[in-house]
Amino acid sequence: MTTLTDCRARDAQDPLRPLRDQFTLPEGVIYLDGNSLGVCPTATPARVAEVVQQQWGQGLIRSWNSAGWFDWPRTVGDKIGRLIGARPGQTVATDSTSVNLFKVLSLAMQMQAQAAPGRRTLVSERSNFPTDLYIAEALCRERGWTLQLIDAADLMATLGPDTGVVMLTHVNYRTGAMHDMGGVTAAVHGAGALMVWDLAHSAGAVPVDLNGADADFAVGCGYKYLNGGPGAPAFAWLNPRHAARLGDDLWQPLACWWGHAAPFAFTPDYRPAPGIQRFLCGTQPMISLAALECGVDTVLAAEPYGGMTVLRDKSLALTDLFIELVEARCAGHGLTLVTPREHRRRGSQVCLSRTEGAYAIVQALIARGVIGDFRAGDAQQPDILRFGFTPLYLGHEDVWQAVEHLKQVLDSGEWQRPEFARQQAVT
């Protein structure tokens, strides 16, 4: 079994160790929740202060031009694009993941209505993130489509002549299981359907190649592994072959002035901008975009070391270590591994299920400074203890110490204290 001395030796040889200095990490905290909210970059407070005090405070409205505000959704989007296999001009940072998903699903359904009107079924996983399913359900009700929810293992058998759009989250939020993006996209295209990917738990966490996979649309989150801050703008991506064919007859449903071909012409009629720019809506949140850019820069800082490939290697090493130590040191406490062991099927998180006390165990760990989170179970699975591993700021010793705390919480029965059972609004 790996020892604490082994972990310290690995950390001493870690080429990514200097990247930890990019973040403000509270003393005594082991943060294993970057898959819900990333850590604050050290550069963010000063950058936000500059935007508020100088660009807004002194530049006022002139900063739309002098500070380049108007271009930020595209320039920040292009930076995100470097992490998801997109070329310049294919990605915009804008709105929330949910709003962007509404836009791309709507357009995908509109495109299928023109090309293959008989394909009126939208397929997704039953265990997909609920908001994604709510949006899909609302659109299907509005457009007379059928929403078909399936288990991941049944996807290939489900694809048929009525399948119009498939919407999947690349890394499952509950389990950390990861789809084969290229293989699934090829199968969906082979069935005549369009493929929409949600990269909320992928961007900045695992290598993604949207162009290589020939995906159709993608959306993703800015405040998880991209460290953009709570409620940070999300992003949307559009395959260039679709961008080339989008004419004035194919609109995304939120036709707003920033998505107009000439927003400052102020014409009474709407003329959509070319390509991905039409996915912009109203006036963009400049302060939030500045914070998001700082977060994205922390991930791009790994490029000289090997970029997402090296981050992925470290992520797998950390999650392998966590699984090894939990199984060796917490045996007999009813914990079951939910996340796939196979590297090709694992995101950057490890999820453990337990039939009793999962919420309280997480709360006891948080009280000790080991921050993970909890997800309620369903008919197929007990409650889940969820731990995210961000290799930019986590080391092997962090993993060893986190498991030591988990062992102590379980061995002592500490989690059974009444205060840890009190449900809070956010779990």
N, C-alpha and C positions, 0 to 999 in steps of 0.2 A: 504494500500500500504506500502511496506517496506520502512523504512526511513533510512537516513544516520546513525543515531544512532544505528539502528538495525544492519546495515552492519558492523559497527565498533565492535559491541558486538560479532557478529559471527566471525569476524577475530581474536578477542582476544581469542576465544575458539578453534580456528582452530589448530588441532594437526600437520598439515602439514606446518604451518607457518615457522618453522626453515629452510625448504628446499629452501625458497626464497633466503637465504644467499649464495646459490651455484652459483648465477648468477650476472653478471655485468649489472645492469639496469640503463640507463641514467636518471639523475634527471629530474623530470617533465614529464616523458613519461609513458603513459599507453599503454602497448604493446599487441594488440589484433590481431597479425599476425603470431603467432607461428605455424599456419597451413601452412604458406608459407616458413618462415625461423625462426628457433628457436633462442632464446637469447644465447649470448655467456656465457658459464660457466666461473666462476672466475678461475677455475683451468686450463683452456685451454691455455692461453698465456705462462704460465710457462712450461707446458708439451710440447708444440710445441718448445719452446726455448731449452728445454733439448734435444729433438730429434735432432734439428738442430746443437746446439753448442757442445753437448757431444757425442751423439750416432753417428751422421754423422761427426761432426767436428773433434772429437778425435778418435772415434772408427772406422770411415771409413768403409770399406767393411766388417770388422770383425763383425760389429753390426748385420749383417744378422743372425749370430749365437749368439754372446754374448748378444745382446739386444733382441733376439727372433723375429726379424722382420719377418722372413719367416713364422712364425706361426700366425702372427697377424690377417690375414683374418679369420682364424678359431676361435681364442680366442675371438676376438671382435664379430664374428658371434654367438658364443655360448652365449655371454652376451645379444645380441639382442634376441636370442632364448628364454631367460627367460621371455621376455615380450610378446611373441607371441605363447606360448604354444608349444615350440619345445624342444626337448631333445638335449643334447650335441652331436655334430657331424652332425647335420642336417641343419645348417645354415652357410653361409659364407658372410662376408662383402666384397664387391667387386664391381667395375665398377659403372655404373649409373643404375637407375631404368629402363630406356629405354633399355639399353644393356642387362640387366638381363631378361627383359620381352622377348626380341628377342630370347634369349637362351631357356627359358622355353617353350615358345610357339612353337618354332621349334621342340624341343624334344617331346612335347605333340603331335604335328601333326605327327611326325615320329612314335611314339608309336601307334597311332591310325591307321596309314597306314599299320602297321604290323598286328595289332589285328583285325581291322574292316575297311578294305579298302573302304567300301561303305560310311563310315561316313566322309564327306568332307565339312562340314559346320562349320564355327567358329561363335559363337553367342556372341554378346556384346551389351551393352546399347548404345543407340544413344547419351546419355549425358555423356558417359565415358570421361575420360581425353583425349584430342585429340591425344597426342603422342601415347597413347596405341592403339588408333584406326588406326593411320598411320602405326604403326608397323604391326598390324594385317592385314591391307589392303595390305601392301607390301608382306607379307608372303603368303597371299592367292593368290595374282597375280602370285607369283613365283611358287607356288605348285599346282595351279589349283584348289584351294578351293574356296568356296563361303563365303563371309563375310556378315552376316545377322545382321543388327542393329535394335534393338527393344526398346520399352519403358519398364521400369522395371516391370510394372504391367502385361506385356504380356509374361514374361519369361516362366512360367510353360506351357502355351498353345503353346509356340514355340517349345519346346523340342520334337524331333521326331527321326525317324530312320536314318536320315542323319546328325544329330547333332554329331560332333566329339569332339569339345572343346568349353567350355563356359569360357569367360574371363570377370570378373567384378572387379570393384574397390569397396572394402568393404564399405567405406564411400565416397559418391559422393562429388567431389571437389567443385561443384557449389552450392549444396543445403544442404550439411551436412546430407543427408538421409543415413541411414545405413541398409545394408542387414542382414538378418538372415543367418549367415554363415553356421551353421549346417543344417538348413532346406533346403537352396538352394543347398548346396553340395550333400545332400542325394537325392534330386530330380534329379540333374544332373547325378549322378551315376545310379539312377534308370532308366534313359533314355539311359544308355550305353555310356555316354560322360565323358570326363575328365574336372576337375575344376581348373582354374587358378585364384588366387586372387591377386590383387594389394592392398597392405596395406599402401600405401603412406600416407593416412590420418587416419590410424588406429594405427600403431605401436607407442607405448608410449602415446597414447591418449585414447584408449578404450581397455578393456580386449579382448584378442584374444586367441583362443585355436585351433591351426591348427591341431594338432594331434587328439584332441577331435572331431573336425569336419570332420576328415578324408579327408582333402583337398588333392589335388594332387601336386600342385605347388603354391608357393607364392613368390612375390617380394615386395620390399618396399624401402622407402626413408630414408636417414640418416640425412637430414638437416632440417626436419620439427620438429615434436614433439620429435625427438631424439637429437636435439640441436647439431648436428655434425659440423655445419658451412657451409657456402655457397659452393655448389658443393661437399659436403661430399660423400664418398662412400655409395652406397646403399647395399641391401642385397638380397640374394636368399635362398629359402628353398625348400627342396625336401622331399616328403613323404617317410619314411623308407621302405615301401613295394615296392616302385618303385626303391629306391636305391639298394635293394637286387637283383632286376632282371636286372639291367642295365649291360649288357655285352659289349664286344668290338664292337658289331654291332650297339649300340645306342649311338651316339655322340651328344653332343650339337654342334651347327654349328661353333662356334669360338674355334676350337681345337688349343689351344696354350700351351706353355711349362709349365706354372704353373698348368695346368689341366692334365698334363701327369702323369702317374703312377710313373715314376721315372725321374723327371725333370732334375736332374743333371747327368743322364746317357748320355744325349745328343745323343740319338739314332736318326737316320734319319726318322724312322717310328713312327707314333703316336699310343700310347697305353693309353686309357683314365684311369684316376685315378678312384678309386671306389667312389660311392656315390656322395655327394654334392661337393667334391673337384674337380670334373671334370668341375664344373661351373666357376672355376678360369680361367683367360685368361693370359695376359702378366704380366710383373712385376707390383706389387701393389704399390700404393702411400702411403708410410709409414708416411709421415708428416700428411696427411689427415686422415689416420687411427688412428693416435694418438689423433687428435682432436675429431674424432668421438667417440673414447672410452671415452673421458671425458664427452661428451654429453650423451652417454648411461648410464654412471655412475650416472648422475644426476637423471635419472628416476629410476634406481635400488636403489637409496638412499631412496626411498619410501617403500622398502620392510619391514623394521622394523615396519612401521606404518600400514601395511596391503597391500602394493604393489598396483597393478593396480586396485584392488577393491576399495580401499579408494580414489585413484586418480579419479576413475570414479564417485564415490559419490560426490566428490567436483566439478568435471566438470559439472555434472548435476545440482547441486545447483547453480553454477555460470551462466549457460545458462538459467536455469529457471528464475533466478533473472533478467537477461538481458531482456528476453522476457516480463516478468511482467512489468518492468520499462518502456521499450519502448512503450508498448501498453497503459500504463497509462499516461505517461508524454509526449509522442510524437504523441498522437492521433490527427487526422485531417490533418496530413502532408503527406498522401499518401503512407505510408510505409506498405508493406504487408509481413507477415512472410512466408518464403519459407521453412525453416527447419521444420521437423516434430515435433509436440509437444510431441508425445509418446516417452518416454525414450528409449524403446527398438529399436526405429527406428532413434535415433538421435546420431550423432557423437559428437565431441567436438567443434563445431562451430555453429554460428547462422547467417543465411543469410536473408537479407531483400531486397525486390524488390521495385523499384520505376520507374514510367514511365518517369520521367524527373529529370535530375540533379544528378543521382546516383554518377557518377564519380566526379563531382564537390563537392558534399557533403563529400565524402571520403577525397578529397584533403583538404578541409577546416578543417576537423577533424585532419588530419595529421599535418597541420600547428599549431594546438592547442596542439600537442603532444599526440593525441589519434590515434594510428596507426592501421588501418585495411587495407582492400584492396577492389578492384573493379573487377567485372567480367562482361563482356559485355553480354547482353541478346541474345536471339535467337527467332525463330519463335513462341516458346511456352511460353517464359517468358521475362519480361522486364529486364533491367539491375539490377545487384545485388550488394549490399553493404555486404561485407563478413567480419565476425569477428570471430577469433579463440580464444579459451579459454584454456590456459595451466595452470592447477591447481598448478603446482610446484612453479610458481612465481606470480600468480594473486590472489587477494583477493576480498572480497565482496565490499569493499569500492572502489576498482578500477572500478568495474562494475558500481556502483552508479555514480561515477564521469564521467565515459565515457558517460553514458546516459545523464547526465547533460550537457555535452559539445554538444552532438548530439541535444538535445532540443534547446540550445542556437543558434546553427548553423541554425536550421530550423526556429525557431521563428523570428530571426533577418533577415533572408534572406541572411546571410553572404556568403552562398555557391554560390550566384549569382555574386560574384566579378569576374572580367574577368580572373585574374591569376589562379583561380581554375578550369577553363574550358580548360586550355592548356594541351593537351595530352602529357604525357611523354612516354618514350620508354617502361618502365615497369610499369604496373598498379596494 
